[in-house]
C-alpha cells in the first residue's frame, strides 16, 4: 500500500507540473508573446514531427550571437528514451539543426530581433521528434502534446511557456463527437474549400479510418499519425468535382473490437479466428484418423455468420455519417467513399459489408479484415462495389495472405469488375530526401503501405488511386 501511495503521489506531482496541453488546438499561425514560444508541427510520412519553434526571448539579440550549438531543447518526461526513466516515462532532447533571428512568424531577418527560430533535426530516425505525449499505461487520457524547455546559457534565458501549436494543415479541421447507447467516438471533419458555393456545387465525402496506433481521445493523432491531412490537400482534392469533405473518426479502443462476446461477457476482437483455429486443430486430428472433422465454414454455408466479425463501432460510425449528411446537404449522396489502413482497413471492409448501399467505392492499405470472416454471400456484395487494395509483400504485421490477397483472389473468381490490387515489395521513401546507408531509398516498416496510399502512389494503366476514386459514383 505504501508503494502504491508513493507511486500515485509521484505521478500526481509529475503530471501537475508538466506542460501538457490536453485541450490544445492547432492553429494556422501565431506570434509568440514575451518569454514564450510557438511550436510548429507537421505530418510526415512516418508521423507527426515537431518541425521548428519560434521563441520570443524578451530582448533583442544580434544575428551573430545566435548559434544552434548553444541551445538545449528538452522534452520533459518523454516516453521511450532510455535515460532518466521514471515509471516508463523519461526526458529526451530535441536536436537543433539551425538557429537564426527571425520575425514573429519564423522568417529569417537581418540585424537584431527578440525572436529566434530553431529548426530541429527531421528524418525517419531522428530522436524525440514526435510531439505527442503517450504511454502504454496512460494512452487515451494523455495522448496530447508535449511541452518543451528551451535553455541557452550564453544568452542567459530559459523558456517553457507555450503560446500555441501551429499546423496549418490540421487547422483546416473541426471536431465533433457522436454517441450511441453504448459508446462515443470523436471525429475530425473538413469542409472543403474547393466547392463553388455560388453555383451550389455538390461535394464528395471521404471517410478515413485510422490504424490501431492512432486510437484514443485526441483527434489530432489520426490526422497527423499517418499523414491523413493529405486528403485535404489540393493534389488530392482536385480529383473530385466540387472537392471532397472529409470525416476522420478516432476509435477509443480499436475498430477490431466486435459485437461478439466471450463466455466472460467481454467483447472479442476480429483477429480471433475461432473457425480457423478449430478447423486447423480438427484437420490435424482428422488427417491422423483419416476423417474429415472440419466444422462448417463461411465459404460453404452462405447463411453462416462468422463469430467476431462485426465491429462494435459500426453503428456509431453510421450515425456520424447520417448526421453529417443531414447537416451538410451539399454532399452528393452518390459519391461517398471510405478508406483506411490496417485496423482501419478492417473497418473499411466492415462498414461496406454493413452498409453496401451507402458507398460508391472503397480503398484500403494493409487491410486487416481476415478473409475467413467473409462469407460467400458477403463476397457477392463486395464484388459489386469498386475496391482498391494496397499492401506490401513484406508486411509482417498484417500479412497479405489470409487478408486482402486471399479476398482479392476470391473477388476475381466471383467476377468483380472494378477491382484493383497494388502490391509493393516493401515500403520506401517517396520524397528522395531520406536514404539507407547503401544510398537506396529509406525503407520504412513494411506494414506502412498507407504511405503509398496517402501520397496517391498506387496506379494502374496510368490511372492513380484518387483519380480512379474521383470518377466513382453509385
C-alpha positions in Angstrom: 0.0 0.0 0.0 2.9 2.4 0.8 4.5 1.7 -2.6 1.2 2.3 -4.3 0.7 5.5 -2.4 4.2 6.7 -3.3 3.6 5.9 -7.0 0.3 7.8 -7.0 1.7 10.8 -5.3 4.8 10.8 -7.5 2.7 10.6 -10.7 0.3 13.4 -9.4 3.3 15.7 -8.7 4.8 14.9 -12.1 1.7 15.5 -14.2 0.6 18.5 -12.2 3.9 20.2 -13.1 4.2 19.1 -16.7 3.4 21.5 -19.5 0.8 19.2 -21.0 -1.9 20.7 -23.2 -5.0 18.4 -23.0 -7.2 20.9 -24.8 -4.6 22.4 -27.2 -5.9 23.3 -30.6 -3.6 23.5 -33.6 -3.8 27.0 -35.2 -2.9 28.3 -38.6 -0.4 30.9 -37.4 0.6 32.7 -34.2 3.3 35.1 -32.9 4.7 34.2 -29.5 4.4 36.8 -26.7 7.3 37.8 -24.5 9.1 34.8 -22.8 7.1 32.2 -24.7 7.4 30.0 -27.8 5.3 28.7 -30.7 5.8 25.1 -31.8 5.3 24.2 -35.4 4.1 20.7 -36.2 3.9 18.9 -39.5 2.8 15.5 -40.7 5.5 13.5 -42.4 5.2 10.0 -43.9 6.3 8.4 -40.7 4.1 10.5 -38.4 3.8 13.9 -36.6 7.0 15.9 -36.2 7.9 18.9 -34.1 9.4 20.8 -37.0 10.6 24.1 -35.5 10.0 26.6 -32.7 9.8 30.4 -32.7 10.9 31.9 -29.4 10.3 35.4 -28.1 13.2 35.8 -25.6 12.0 39.2 -24.4 15.2 41.1 -25.5 16.8 41.9 -28.8 19.9 40.0 -29.8 22.2 40.4 -32.9 22.2 37.7 -35.5 25.9 36.7 -34.9 25.2 35.7 -31.3 22.6 33.0 -32.3 24.3 29.6 -32.6 22.5 26.2 -32.8 25.0 24.5 -30.5 24.2 26.9 -27.6 20.6 25.7 -27.3 19.4 22.8 -25.2 15.9 21.8 -26.0 14.3 19.2 -23.7 11.1 17.3 -24.0 10.1 16.7 -20.4 9.4 13.1 -19.4 9.4 11.7 -22.8 8.3 8.1 -23.2 10.7 5.7 -24.9 14.1 7.3 -24.1 16.3 5.0 -22.0 17.7 7.9 -19.9 16.1 9.4 -16.8 13.4 6.8 -16.8 10.5 7.0 -14.3 7.5 4.7 -14.4 8.1 4.1 -18.1 8.4 7.8 -18.8 11.6 9.8 -19.4 13.0 13.0 -20.7 14.6 13.4 -24.1 16.4 16.2 -26.1 15.4 17.6 -29.4 18.4 18.2 -31.7 18.7 21.8 -33.1 19.9 21.8 -36.7 19.8 25.5 -37.3 19.2 28.7 -35.3 18.7 32.3 -36.5 17.0 35.6 -35.6 13.6 36.0 -37.3 10.3 37.8 -37.3 7.4 36.5 -35.1 6.4 34.1 -37.9 9.7 32.4 -38.2 11.0 34.2 -41.3 14.8 34.9 -41.1 15.7 38.6 -40.8 19.0 40.6 -40.6 20.3 42.8 -37.8 18.8 42.0 -34.4 15.5 40.7 -33.1 13.8 39.4 -29.9 12.5 36.4 -32.0 14.7 33.3 -32.5 13.7 30.4 -34.7 15.1 26.9 -34.1 14.8 24.3 -36.8 15.0 20.8 -35.5 16.5 17.6 -36.9 14.0 15.9 -39.2 14.3 12.3 -40.5 12.6 9.0 -40.1 15.2 8.1 -37.5 15.5 11.4 -35.6 15.1 11.1 -31.9 12.3 12.7 -29.8 10.6 14.3 -32.8 7.0 13.1 -32.3 5.2 15.9 -30.5 2.6 13.6 -28.9 2.8 12.5 -25.3 1.7 8.9 -24.9 2.4 6.0 -22.7 1.0 2.4 -22.8 -0.3 2.9 -19.3 -1.9 6.2 -20.0 -3.0 6.0 -23.6 -6.1 8.0 -24.4 -6.3 10.3 -21.5 -2.8 11.7 -22.0 -2.1 11.3 -25.7 -1.8 15.0 -26.1 1.1 17.3 -27.0 4.3 17.8 -25.1 5.8 20.9 -23.7 9.4 21.8 -24.3 12.1 23.5 -22.3 14.5 25.9 -24.1 17.7 26.9 -22.4 20.7 29.0 -23.6 23.4 29.7 -21.0 25.2 32.1 -23.3 22.2 34.3 -23.7 21.0 33.6 -20.1 17.4 32.6 -20.7 15.1 29.7 -20.1 11.7 29.4 -21.8 8.9 26.9 -21.0 5.6 28.7 -21.8 3.9 27.5 -24.9 1.9 30.2 -26.8 0.4 28.0 -29.4 0.8 24.8 -31.5 0.9 25.7 -35.2 0.0 23.3 -38.0 -1.9 25.0 -41.0 -2.9 21.6 -42.4 -4.5 20.4 -39.2 -6.1 23.8 -38.5 -8.4 23.2 -41.5 -10.3 20.6 -39.5 -13.1 20.9 -36.9 -14.1 18.4 -34.4 -17.2 16.6 -33.2 -18.4 13.7 -31.0 -21.1 11.1 -31.6 -22.7 8.9 -29.0 -25.0 5.9 -29.3 -26.4 3.8 -26.4 -23.1 2.1 -25.7 -20.2 4.3 -26.7 -19.0 7.6 -28.1 -16.5 8.5 -30.8 -14.7 11.7 -31.5 -14.0 12.7 -35.1 -12.3 15.4 -37.2 -14.0 16.8 -40.2 -13.0 19.0 -43.1 -15.5 21.2 -45.0 -13.7 21.5 -48.3 -12.9 25.0 -49.7 -12.9 23.9 -53.4 -16.7 23.8 -53.8 -18.2 26.7 -55.8 -20.9 27.8 -53.4 -22.2 30.4 -55.8 -23.0 27.7 -58.3 -24.2 25.4 -55.4 -21.8 22.6 -56.5 -22.1 19.3 -54.8 -19.2 17.8 -52.9 -18.0 14.3 -52.4 -17.4 12.8 -48.9 -14.4 10.7 -47.9 -14.2 8.8 -44.6 -10.7 7.7 -43.5 -10.4 5.0 -40.8 -7.1 5.1 -38.8 -4.9 2.2 -37.7 -4.7 0.7 -34.3 -1.9 3.0 -33.1 -4.0 6.2 -33.7 -6.8 5.3 -31.3 -7.6 7.3 -28.1 -9.2 10.7 -27.4 -7.1 13.2 -29.3 -8.4 13.6 -32.9 -5.1 15.1 -34.0 -3.5 11.7 -33.6 -5.2 10.1 -36.6 -4.9 13.3 -38.5 -1.1 13.5 -38.2 -0.1 10.0 -37.3 -0.4 8.6 -40.9 -0.5 12.0 -42.8 -4.2 11.8 -43.3 -4.2 15.6 -43.6 -3.0 14.9 -47.1 -6.6 14.2 -48.0 -7.4 17.9 -47.7 -4.5 18.9 -50.0 -5.2 20.2 -53.4 -3.3 17.4 -55.2 -6.0 15.0 -54.0 -9.0 17.4 -53.8 -8.6 18.3 -57.4 -9.7 14.8 -58.5 -13.1 15.3 -57.0 -15.6 17.6 -58.8 -16.5 20.2 -56.2 -13.8 18.9 -53.9 -14.4 16.4 -51.1 -15.4 16.8 -47.4 -13.6 14.6 -45.0 -14.6 12.7 -41.9 -11.8 11.1 -39.8 -13.2 9.3 -36.7 -11.0 8.2 -33.8 -11.7 5.0 -32.1 -11.3 5.0 -28.3 -10.1 1.3 -28.3 -9.8 -0.4 -31.6 -12.0 -0.9 -34.7 -11.3 -4.6 -34.3 -13.4 -4.8 -31.2 -16.5 -6.7 -32.2 -20.1 -7.2 -31.1 -19.4 -10.8 -30.3 -18.9 -11.5 -26.6 -16.9 -14.4 -25.0 -18.0 -16.6 -22.0 -17.0 -13.8 -19.6 -19.2 -11.2 -21.4 -16.2 -9.4 -22.9 -16.3 -8.3 -26.5 -14.0 -10.3 -28.7 -11.6 -8.7 -31.3 -11.6 -9.5 -35.0 -8.2 -11.3 -35.2 -9.7 -14.0 -33.1 -10.4 -16.6 -35.8 -12.4 -19.2 -33.9 -13.5 -21.1 -37.0 -10.0 -21.1 -38.5 -8.4 -22.3 -35.2 -11.0 -25.1 -34.7 -10.6 -26.2 -38.3 -6.8 -26.3 -38.1 -6.9 -28.4 -35.0 -9.7 -30.6 -36.4 -7.7 -31.1 -39.7 -4.6 -32.3 -37.8 -6.7 -34.9 -35.9 -8.7 -35.8 -39.0 -5.6 -36.4 -41.0 -4.4 -38.7 -38.3 -7.6 -40.8 -38.1 -8.5 -40.5 -41.8 -11.7 -38.5 -41.3 -12.9 -35.0 -42.3 -13.6 -33.3 -38.9 -13.8 -29.7 -40.1 -16.6 -27.5 -38.9 -18.9 -25.6 -41.3 -17.1 -22.6 -42.8 -18.4 -19.3 -44.2 -17.4 -20.4 -47.7 -19.7 -23.5 -47.6 -22.8 -22.0 -46.0 -24.0 -18.6 -47.2 -26.2 -18.2 -44.1 -23.3 -18.8 -41.7 -22.3 -15.8 -39.7 -18.6 -15.9 -38.6 -18.0 -15.1 -34.9 -16.1 -11.9 -34.0 -16.7 -10.4 -37.5 -18.8 -7.2 -37.0 -17.2 -4.1 -35.4 -18.7 -2.8 -32.2 -18.3 0.7 -33.7 -20.3 0.0 -36.8 -23.5 1.7 -35.5 -21.8 4.9 -34.1 -19.9 5.4 -37.4 -23.1 5.2 -39.4 -24.6 7.8 -37.0 -21.7 10.1 -37.7 -22.2 9.7 -41.5 -26.0 10.2 -41.3 -25.7 13.3 -39.0 -23.0 14.8 -41.3 -25.2 14.3 -44.3 -28.2 15.9 -42.6 -26.1 19.0 -41.6 -24.3 19.2 -45.0 -27.0 19.0 -47.7 -24.5 19.9 -50.4 -22.9 16.4 -50.1 -23.5 14.3 -53.1 -25.1 11.1 -51.7 -23.9 9.2 -54.7 -20.3 10.0 -54.0 -19.5 8.8 -50.5 -16.2 6.9 -50.2 -14.4 5.1 -47.4 -10.8 4.1 -46.9 -8.5 3.1 -44.1 -5.2 1.4 -43.1 -4.5 -1.7 -41.1 -7.3 -1.9 -38.5 -8.9 0.9 -40.3 -8.8 -1.2 -43.4 -10.7 -3.8 -41.5 -13.2 -1.2 -40.5 -13.5 -0.1 -44.1 -14.4 -3.6 -45.2 -16.7 -4.0 -42.2 -18.6 -0.7 -43.0 -19.0 -1.7 -46.6 -20.4 -5.1 -45.5 -22.8 -3.5 -43.0 -23.8 -0.7 -45.4 -23.4 -1.9 -49.0 -25.9 0.6 -50.3 -24.0 3.6 -49.0 -20.6 3.7 -50.5 -19.6 4.4 -54.1 -16.1 2.9 -53.7 -13.6 1.9 -51.1 -9.8 1.7 -50.7 -7.5 0.2 -48.2 -3.9 -0.1 -47.2 -2.5 -3.2 -45.3 -6.2 -4.2 -44.7 -6.6 -6.3 -41.6 -10.0 -8.0 -42.3 -9.5 -11.8 -42.1 -10.6 -13.3 -45.3 -12.1 -16.2 -43.3 -14.7 -13.8 -41.9 -16.1 -13.0 -45.3 -19.0 -15.4 -46.3 -19.8 -16.2 -50.0 -22.9 -14.0 -49.6 -20.9 -11.1 -48.3 -18.3 -11.6 -51.1 -21.0 -11.1 -53.7 -21.8 -7.7 -52.0 -18.1 -6.7 -52.2 -17.8 -7.8 -55.8 -20.4 -5.2 -56.8 -18.5 -2.3 -55.1 -15.4 -0.7 -56.7 -12.4 -1.6 -54.5 -8.7 -0.7 -54.5 -6.5 -2.7 -52.1 -2.9 -1.8 -51.4 -0.3 -3.8 -49.5 3.4 -4.5 -49.0 4.5 -8.1 -49.8 6.9 -8.0 -46.9 4.3 -6.8 -44.3 4.9 -8.9 -41.2 2.3 -7.2 -39.1 -0.7 -7.9 -41.3 0.4 -10.5 -43.9 -1.4 -10.2 -47.3 -2.1 -13.9 -47.2 -5.3 -14.6 -45.2 -6.3 -11.0 -45.6 -6.7 -8.9 -48.8 -4.6 -11.1 -51.1 -6.9 -14.0 -50.4 -10.0 -11.8 -50.6 -8.9 -10.3 -53.9 -8.4 -13.8 -55.3 -11.9 -14.8 -54.3 -13.4 -11.5 -55.7 -11.7 -12.1 -59.0 -13.2 -15.6 -59.1 -16.5 -14.1 -58.2 -16.3 -11.8 -61.3 -15.7 -8.4 -59.6 -15.4 -5.9 -62.4 -13.9 -2.8 -60.7 -11.2 -4.4 -58.5 -7.6 -3.2 -58.2 -4.8 -4.6 -56.1 -1.4 -2.9 -55.8 1.3 -5.0 -54.1 4.6 -3.3 -53.4 7.7 -5.4 -52.5 8.3 -3.1 -49.5 7.7 0.4 -48.2 10.2 3.0 -49.4 10.6 6.8 -49.1 9.0 8.6 -52.0 10.5 12.0 -51.4 14.1 11.2 -52.4 15.2 13.0 -49.2 15.9 10.0 -47.0 18.3 7.2 -47.8 19.5 3.9 -46.4 23.3 3.6 -45.7 23.7 2.0 -49.2 22.1 5.0 -50.9 18.8 3.3 -51.7 15.5 5.0 -50.7 14.9 4.7 -46.9 12.9 1.6 -46.0 10.1 2.1 -43.6 8.4 -0.6 -41.5 6.9 -2.7 -44.3 3.5 -2.5 -42.7 3.3 1.2 -43.5 1.8 0.9 -47.0 -0.6 3.8 -46.1 2.4 5.9 -47.1 1.8 5.0 -50.7 -2.0 5.4 -50.5 -1.9 8.9 -48.8 0.7 10.1 -51.4 -1.5 8.8 -54.2 1.2 6.5 -55.4 -0.8 3.4 -56.4 -1.7 3.4 -60.1 -3.0 1.0 -62.8 -2.9 1.6 -66.5 -1.8 5.2 -65.9 -4.7 6.0 -63.6 -3.8 6.8 -60.0 -5.8 5.7 -57.0 -7.5 9.0 -56.3 -8.1 9.8 -59.9 -9.9 6.5 -60.1 -11.8 7.2 -56.9 -12.9 10.6 -58.0 -14.7 9.1 -61.0 -16.8 6.6 -59.0 -20.5 7.3 -58.4 -23.3 5.0 -57.3 
